[in-house]
Structures are given as C-alpha cells and as structure tokens.
Amino acid sequence: MLQHYQAKSLNGLYLEDIPEILHPKSAESKLADTVQPNRIIMEWDLPSGYSLFVSQYYLFHYQQPAMAYRDVLADIKLGKVVLLRKRMFGQPLPSVLTSSGKLRDDLPLFLHSRLSYLISHQVKRPVYYNRPAEPVQHGQAGKTINSKAAGRLLAAGGILNGNMEGFKKTAEQLGGDAPAGYDQVMDNKGVLIAGTSIVAGLTMGKMRFPELEELEHFGARGVASGRPFDPELAGGPIENLTTDGVNITNEGIATVEKHVSRFDHDPANDVMIGRLKSIAKGEILPEQVDLNYYTHECREYQRYCNLGWETGEPDGVAGYDLWNNAHTATLEDFKLKDSDLFHPDATK
C-alpha cells in the first residue's frame, strides 16, 4: 500500500499536490511499524523517496541507525514531511482537505502554514517540471547528503565517537563531495589536519560543542531548529545571540508589526503582539517566550533588510525560500526551535 505514495518535503509541494496529500495522522499510523525495535525494514515496502529522508538522519545516529526512522516519523507527525499519492485512483484517502475543499483545522502548524501559502499565492508547478520519485533537490537542502559539509560532520562524529574508520567508510559510501569534506578535517591516516577549526577543542581533551555546531551549520539543517535551510541566503552569518538584558519597547514592537505585516494574517501573531504591548505598558511581566518572539522577529526583520526586502516579499516559491532561510537562521542565532516562539495562548 505504501508503495503507492512518495515522501515529499514541504519545499517540494505545489498547489496541484494538495488533494493528493495523505493526512499526517494517517501517514503516521501507516509508518508506525518502522520504529518498532528489531524491525526488519524492506525499503521496497516504503513510500518512494522515504529512504532518502531517513539517510539524512543516519549522520546523527551512526551507532543506532534505527533511530533515523524515528526522527523521520516525527517529521511526518509535525507535517515537515508528507506522503503524496502517486496514482490518482483507488479508494479516497484521508485528505488534508475538508469535503468543501478547505484546509482541515487539525493539520500540524508547519503543514498548514505551507499549504496556506501555496493556496494564497497560487504556487503551481512550472510547466517544465516532472514530478520525481525522490524528494526534490531544493536549494542547499538537497545537497547535504553527499556534500563536503556532510563529510566534515562525519569527521567530527568520528572524532567524538572514537571510530574514525567507520565514519570515513560512511563518507565514502555517501559519495559525491563527502569524502573530500572528510579529508578537509582528516588526512589519509585519520589524523587531524593542523589548523582546522576543531583542533583547539581537542587540545583540551574534547571537542567543544560550539565548534561541532559550526561544522553542522556548513550543512543545510539547523543544529537547534532541525530545519533545512541555505545559510548562504539567510541575510548574514549565524551568530551566538541571547535574550539576556533585552527590554521590550514600543519602537521594537513597531518593528515586529512592520515585519509580520508582509505575511498572510496569522492570529498567533496578534496574540503575541498583544502580549508585547501589555508588557511595554507594564501590565504583565515578560515570559521567556515573549522575549524569544520579540528578539526573533526583530532579528528576522534585519535579515530581510540585508537581503533587500525591508517591506514585502517575492512571489511564489521564492517568497517561501526567503522566509525559510531567514527564519531558520534566526532560530539558530538564538538556539531555538519553532515551538519556543509562541505562548500557549497563541496556539490554542
């Protein structure tokens, strides 16, 4: 049954795909067996392209490869990865649409936001586009599996786990530029190359986490956020920022309002901005989530300005790409996840 579906990232979806998307709850149910202990998984029984998503997590679960399936299933549940019916026949599927053609209210936030964007901007597949069986190689996100960044990350993993040969073999199996990236950190004997960014950490007996995170940022998946993005198109480098000492001011709130006004209306933003205004008036005390939201939106606005978009946004997929890159980079600035930005009152 699963062979009739293909796994797709949100970036690979277009307006025409929406009726064929399997509801995440149904997809999660169909794939639940893949995370069972000692489960023997036959790849030909999985949706086409699913294994490529799993392989992205192998880098982080070299000792326990089965955990990679758990992480992809979590992405399915969150709506970051969807199952798309390949053949337009058979029994009706549990859809993301209601009988009246509206988006269902019980969709995960990531998926609902992306589909709302596709509908409001009428983002259709280009006429020259052929639907692939594998996930779309979209920007930097599609290049991470066998890139030099993956090789560098594997080299770091080999050091931390004391298994440099095993990690080198994985880099060779990935192919592409991964072996070259591995060799940027190691020489052919598996010895650290003097002058690499991780040597200083090892002289203290262990690698410091900021340096490992720096290696991961060379790829296209944020360390803190877990989101795929292109750091070269994010409006500036990732910085180590904090909310310590931040004061919520009316001027800052005006910046937040200006920034979010470029997007489709979201009631969650209304709730958060209302909280910020109450904080500025002294009516309530700020919680950490308020500081997270406030600093995130101000910093994201700065990234948009750096990219030439003080107001407005580009049309179509380019608009989503701009937001995703700036948004994810800002999450990485403050070491946050999406769930850290909104007060529970804003997500009711």
C-alpha positions as CSV (number, residue, x, y, z in Angstrom):
1,M,0.0,0.0,0.0
2,L,2.8,2.4,0.9
3,Q,4.4,1.9,-2.5
4,H,1.6,4.0,-3.9
5,Y,2.9,7.0,-2.1
6,Q,6.0,9.1,-2.3
7,A,7.6,11.1,0.5
8,K,7.9,14.8,-0.1
9,S,9.4,17.8,1.8
10,L,7.2,20.9,2.2
11,N,9.5,22.7,-0.2
12,G,8.7,20.2,-2.9
13,L,4.9,20.7,-2.8
14,Y,2.8,22.7,-5.3
15,L,-0.8,23.7,-5.4
16,E,-1.8,20.7,-7.6
17,D,-0.4,18.3,-5.0
18,I,-2.7,19.3,-2.1
19,P,-5.6,17.0,-2.9
20,E,-3.2,14.0,-3.0
21,I,-1.5,14.6,0.3
22,L,-2.3,11.9,2.9
23,H,-3.3,13.4,6.3
24,P,-0.3,13.3,8.7
25,K,-2.2,11.2,11.3
26,S,-2.9,8.6,8.7
27,A,0.6,8.7,7.4
28,E,2.0,8.3,10.9
29,S,-0.2,5.3,11.5
30,K,0.8,3.6,8.3
31,L,4.5,4.1,9.1
32,A,4.3,3.3,12.9
33,D,5.9,-0.2,12.4
34,T,9.1,1.4,11.0
35,V,10.2,2.4,14.6
36,Q,9.5,-0.9,16.3
37,P,12.6,-2.5,17.9
38,N,14.4,-5.0,15.8
39,R,12.0,-4.3,12.9
40,I,13.4,-5.6,9.6
41,I,12.5,-2.9,7.1
42,M,12.2,-3.7,3.4
43,E,12.9,-0.5,1.5
44,W,10.7,-1.5,-1.4
45,D,7.7,-1.6,1.0
46,L,8.2,2.0,1.9
47,P,7.0,5.1,0.1
48,S,9.3,6.1,-2.8
49,G,11.9,8.6,-1.6
50,Y,11.3,7.8,2.1
51,S,14.8,6.3,2.5
52,L,16.4,9.5,1.3
53,F,14.8,11.3,4.2
54,V,16.0,8.6,6.6
55,S,19.5,8.8,5.3
56,Q,19.7,12.5,6.4
57,Y,19.4,11.3,10.0
58,Y,21.9,8.5,9.7
59,L,24.6,11.1,10.2
60,F,23.3,11.7,13.7
61,H,22.6,8.1,14.6
62,Y,25.6,6.2,13.3
63,Q,25.6,3.9,16.3
64,Q,21.8,3.3,16.2
65,P,20.6,3.6,12.6
66,A,17.0,2.6,13.6
67,M,16.7,5.9,15.4
68,A,16.8,7.6,12.0
69,Y,13.4,6.1,11.2
70,R,12.0,7.5,14.5
71,D,13.2,11.0,13.5
72,V,11.6,10.9,10.1
73,L,8.3,9.6,11.6
74,A,8.5,12.6,14.0
75,D,8.8,14.9,10.9
76,I,5.7,13.1,9.4
77,K,3.8,13.9,12.6
78,L,4.9,17.5,12.6
79,G,4.0,17.9,8.9
80,K,7.5,18.6,7.8
81,V,7.5,15.5,5.5
82,V,4.3,14.4,3.8
83,L,3.2,11.3,1.8
84,L,1.8,12.2,-1.6
85,R,-0.3,9.7,-3.5
86,K,1.4,8.9,-6.8
87,R,-1.5,7.4,-8.6
88,M,-4.8,9.2,-9.0
89,F,-7.0,6.2,-8.4
90,G,-8.1,3.8,-5.7
91,Q,-10.1,4.4,-2.5
92,P,-10.5,8.0,-1.2
93,L,-7.6,8.9,1.1
94,P,-7.8,10.7,4.4
95,S,-7.1,14.1,2.9
96,V,-5.8,17.4,4.3
97,L,-8.9,19.0,2.8
98,T,-12.5,19.1,4.1
99,S,-15.4,18.0,1.9
100,S,-15.8,21.6,0.9
101,G,-12.2,21.9,-0.2
102,K,-10.9,23.9,2.7
103,L,-7.8,23.0,4.7
104,R,-8.5,21.0,7.7
105,D,-8.1,22.7,11.1
106,D,-6.3,19.8,12.7
107,L,-3.2,19.9,10.4
108,P,0.2,20.5,12.0
109,L,1.3,24.1,12.0
110,F,4.2,23.6,9.6
111,L,2.0,21.9,7.0
112,H,-1.0,24.2,7.4
113,S,1.3,27.3,7.0
114,R,2.9,25.9,3.9
115,L,-0.4,24.8,2.2
116,S,-2.0,28.1,3.1
117,Y,0.9,29.9,1.4
118,L,0.5,27.7,-1.7
119,I,-3.2,28.4,-1.9
120,S,-3.0,32.2,-1.2
121,H,-0.1,32.7,-3.7
122,Q,-1.4,30.1,-6.2
123,V,2.0,28.5,-6.4
124,K,1.7,26.0,-9.3
125,R,4.2,23.6,-10.6
126,P,6.3,25.0,-13.5
127,V,5.2,23.6,-16.9
128,Y,8.6,22.0,-17.4
129,Y,8.5,20.3,-14.1
130,N,8.5,16.5,-13.9
131,R,7.4,15.0,-10.6
132,P,10.4,12.9,-9.4
133,A,10.2,9.8,-7.4
134,E,12.7,11.1,-4.9
135,P,12.4,14.3,-2.7
136,V,13.1,17.5,-4.6
137,Q,16.7,18.6,-4.6
138,H,15.7,22.0,-3.5
139,G,18.5,24.5,-3.0
140,Q,21.1,23.7,-0.4
141,A,18.8,21.3,1.4
142,G,19.1,18.7,-1.4
143,K,22.9,18.9,-1.4
144,T,23.6,18.0,2.2
145,I,23.6,14.2,1.9
146,N,26.8,13.9,-0.1
147,S,28.3,17.4,0.3
148,K,31.6,18.4,1.8
149,A,29.6,19.6,4.8
150,A,28.3,16.1,5.4
151,G,31.9,14.8,5.2
152,R,33.1,17.4,7.7
153,L,30.3,16.5,10.0
154,L,31.2,12.8,9.7
155,A,34.8,13.5,10.5
156,A,33.7,15.3,13.7
157,G,31.5,12.4,14.5
158,G,34.4,10.0,14.1
159,I,36.5,12.0,16.5
160,L,33.7,12.2,19.1
161,N,32.9,8.5,18.9
162,G,36.5,7.2,18.5
163,N,35.5,5.5,15.3
164,M,37.2,7.4,12.5
165,E,37.5,4.5,10.2
166,G,33.7,3.7,10.4
167,F,32.8,7.3,9.8
168,K,35.2,7.6,6.9
169,K,33.6,4.5,5.3
170,T,30.2,6.2,5.6
171,A,31.6,9.3,3.9
172,E,32.9,7.1,1.1
173,Q,29.5,5.3,0.8
174,L,27.7,8.7,0.5
175,G,30.0,9.6,-2.4
176,G,29.8,13.0,-4.1
177,D,31.9,15.6,-2.2
178,A,31.5,13.9,1.2
179,P,35.0,12.1,1.1
180,A,36.6,15.4,0.2
181,G,34.9,17.1,3.1
182,Y,36.1,14.4,5.4
183,D,39.6,14.8,4.2
184,Q,39.4,18.5,4.9
185,V,39.4,17.6,8.6
186,M,41.5,14.4,8.5
187,D,44.5,13.4,6.4
188,N,44.5,9.9,4.9
189,K,45.8,8.4,8.1
190,G,42.9,9.6,10.1
191,V,44.9,12.2,11.9
192,L,43.7,15.8,12.5
193,I,45.0,18.3,10.0
194,A,46.7,21.1,11.9
195,G,44.8,24.4,11.7
196,T,41.3,23.1,11.3
197,S,38.6,24.7,13.3
198,I,38.3,21.8,15.7
199,V,41.9,21.4,16.7
200,A,41.7,23.9,19.6
201,G,38.9,22.0,21.2
202,L,40.7,18.7,21.0
203,T,43.8,20.2,22.8
204,M,41.6,20.5,25.8
205,G,40.8,16.8,25.6
206,K,37.4,17.0,23.9
207,M,35.6,19.0,21.2
208,R,33.7,22.0,22.4
209,F,30.0,22.0,21.3
210,P,30.1,25.4,19.6
211,E,32.8,24.0,17.2
212,L,30.7,20.9,16.4
213,E,27.7,23.2,15.8
214,E,29.8,25.3,13.4
215,L,30.5,22.2,11.4
216,E,26.9,21.3,11.3
217,H,26.0,24.8,10.0
218,F,28.0,24.1,6.9
219,G,25.2,21.7,6.0
220,A,21.7,22.7,5.5
221,R,19.9,21.6,8.6
222,G,19.9,23.9,11.7
223,V,21.5,22.4,14.8
224,A,19.0,23.9,17.2
225,S,15.9,24.1,15.0
226,G,16.3,21.0,13.0
227,R,15.1,22.8,9.9
228,P,16.6,22.6,6.4
229,F,17.8,25.9,5.1
230,D,20.5,27.6,3.0
231,P,22.8,29.6,5.3
232,E,24.4,31.4,2.3
233,L,21.0,33.0,1.5
234,A,19.9,33.9,5.1
235,G,20.9,37.6,5.2
236,G,24.1,37.2,7.2
237,P,26.1,34.6,9.2
238,I,24.8,32.7,12.2
239,E,25.6,34.5,15.4
240,N,25.5,33.5,19.1
241,L,22.8,35.8,20.4
242,T,20.9,35.9,23.7
243,T,17.8,37.5,25.1
244,D,19.6,38.5,28.3
245,G,19.1,42.1,29.1
246,V,16.5,42.7,26.4
247,N,13.8,45.3,27.0
248,I,10.6,45.2,25.1
249,T,10.0,48.8,23.8
250,N,7.3,50.4,21.6
251,E,9.9,51.1,18.9
252,G,10.8,47.4,18.8
253,I,7.1,46.4,18.7
254,A,6.6,48.7,15.8
255,T,9.4,46.8,14.0
256,V,7.8,43.5,14.8
257,E,4.4,44.7,13.4
258,K,6.1,46.1,10.3
259,H,7.9,42.8,9.7
260,V,4.9,40.4,10.1
261,S,2.6,42.7,8.1
262,R,4.3,41.4,4.9
263,F,2.9,37.9,5.6
264,D,-0.6,36.5,5.4
265,H,-2.5,37.3,8.6
266,D,-1.9,34.8,11.5
267,P,-3.9,35.2,14.7
268,A,-1.0,33.8,16.6
269,N,1.0,36.9,15.8
270,D,-1.9,39.1,17.0
271,V,-1.8,37.3,20.4
272,M,2.0,37.7,20.7
273,I,2.0,41.4,19.7
274,G,-0.8,42.0,22.1
275,R,1.3,40.5,24.9
276,L,4.3,42.6,23.9
277,K,2.2,45.8,24.1
278,S,0.9,44.8,27.5
279,I,4.5,44.2,28.6
280,A,5.6,47.6,27.3
281,K,2.7,49.2,29.3
282,G,3.8,47.3,32.5
283,E,0.5,45.4,32.6
284,I,2.2,42.0,32.6
285,L,5.7,40.7,33.1
286,P,7.5,39.2,30.2
287,E,8.0,35.5,30.0
288,Q,10.9,33.8,28.1
289,V,8.6,33.0,25.2
290,D,7.8,36.8,24.8
291,L,11.5,37.6,24.7
292,N,12.1,34.8,22.2
293,Y,9.3,36.1,19.9
294,Y,10.3,39.7,20.2
295,T,14.0,39.2,19.5
296,H,13.3,36.7,16.8
297,E,11.1,38.9,14.8
298,C,13.4,41.9,15.1
299,R,16.4,39.9,14.1
300,E,14.5,38.2,11.2
301,Y,13.5,41.7,10.0
302,Q,17.1,42.7,10.0
303,R,17.9,39.6,7.8
304,Y,15.1,40.5,5.4
305,C,16.5,44.1,5.1
306,N,20.0,42.7,4.5
307,L,18.5,40.7,1.6
308,G,16.9,43.8,0.2
309,W,13.4,43.3,1.5
310,E,12.6,46.0,4.0
311,T,8.9,45.5,3.1
312,G,7.0,42.9,1.0
313,E,8.3,39.6,-0.2
314,P,8.9,37.9,-3.5
315,D,6.2,35.9,-5.2
316,G,5.7,32.2,-5.3
317,V,8.3,29.7,-4.1
318,A,10.9,32.4,-3.8
319,G,8.9,34.0,-1.0
320,Y,8.8,30.8,1.0
321,D,12.6,30.3,0.4
322,L,13.4,33.8,1.6
323,W,11.3,33.3,4.8
324,N,12.6,29.8,5.5
325,N,16.3,30.8,5.2
326,A,15.9,34.0,7.3
327,H,13.6,32.4,9.8
328,T,15.8,29.3,10.3
329,A,19.0,31.3,10.6
330,T,17.3,33.5,13.2
331,L,16.3,30.4,15.2
332,E,19.9,29.3,15.0
333,D,21.1,32.7,16.2
334,F,19.2,32.2,19.5
335,K,19.4,28.4,19.6
336,L,15.6,28.0,19.5
337,K,13.0,25.7,17.9
338,D,9.8,26.9,16.3
339,S,7.9,25.8,19.4
340,D,9.8,28.3,21.5
341,L,8.4,31.3,19.8
342,F,4.7,31.3,20.7
343,H,2.9,31.5,24.1
344,P,0.3,28.7,24.7
345,D,-2.4,31.3,24.4
346,A,-1.3,31.9,20.8
347,T,-1.6,28.3,19.7
348,K,-5.0,27.5,21.1
